[in-house]
Amino acid sequence: MLQRKYKTFVKAFVCALAVLQGTDNLFAQQQLSLAESKELALKNNHRIGKAREDVTASRSEKQIADVTAKPKIDASATAFYFGEPLNTMLPEYGFAPMVSVTQPIYTGGKIKYGKQMAETNIEMSIAQQRLVEDDVLLATETAYWIVVQAKEEIKMEQQVKKQLASHYTFLNNQFQAGIIYKNDVLRAKVLQNENEARLQAAENKLILAKKRLIQLTGIEQTDIDVVGTLSDDEFRNHEMLQSTQAIRPEVDLATSAIKMSELTKNMLRADLKPTVGLSLNGMAAFGKEGINFGDPTKNSMLTYFGMLSVKIPVFDWGSKREKVKQQEANIRSAEYGLKELQSQINVEIEQATLNLQLQANNIDLMQASLIEADENLKLSNDRFQAGTITGEDVLIAETLWQRAYSSMLDAKVRYKIAEAVYHKAIGQIKQ
């Protein structure tokens, strides 16, 4: 009996363990590299998805424009019934189906320009999609490195917390022994409180940064982690920066906009030209006797007719010509805007280059400061143990080390963000 209960207990334990393992796998953090984060953003981000659908819509618009010059066939049917006194003059009831074929013959070039405008609209929507992708990728890289920074800050503050706790215990024991004054103990407690506040701020920063990264990548995971670090190996090649020619979607977008304005001008000029269209219609009628006007004894009729329409603009007080002039001015304005945009991009690249070099230099300076602060902390601890300095001096050295380490983390993250900004400036944020 006991053996049976023991076997039952073992089975239940194994099942519970399997369930717990499955739960752990279900809620395990998704580990993301920077490349994976950017790939997920390109795939799942809502802004990029909207831009992608806009491209699809523009391609459909192009398909519509391509069939504008082809004949169109329409069919319709009408049933009627006339009461008195109309039924004495017209057939009392009937049914009349009709088929019509419409073919534009001459439109002043509107059909050709319409096709070109649809093609240009595709180019603009693709450029807009690239622009959105660049913005999202820059935001993704920024969020990614802020997550890394927050993790490093938490580690640092946890290390400082242990060090301060050790200092506080040591100083408090000396105070209890009457060796030092209470001031040193109170200073250590103040630093502990400040450390606790910084630790909580870093934890909140990590939560918000992760949520931002999740929102940008569009993943359904409730919790994620990143594999990136701020080790020195990440920054070895920062001096290998080289200038390159920018390939920016903003330039393509502005160029396509000028092309679209040119086509709009041509469409306005086409309004000054005549248009010619041909329509062929076939009609049948079935109903009461008399529905056939040629032979009133028949109750059916079959006929056809064609129409040629010519529309010639004669006089509109010059409004159409003024619209052409207005569009020509818009084109010149857009050309000036393109030149200004190119100039701004050149300045933006120069600023991004200088800022990246500045952040690289800052890393070297912060690294030197951290080495000095680390050595100062070690010497302060040794001298304090030897009794040549006070506890206040040790706490000052601890604060200096914490500030130097924090400044180092901040410098590395600012470098990474500056690097992403530079790549976006030269149009290579996807690489």
Order of alpha helices (4+ residues) and beta strands (2+ residues): alpha-beta-alpha-alpha-beta-beta-alpha-alpha-beta-alpha-beta-beta-alpha-alpha
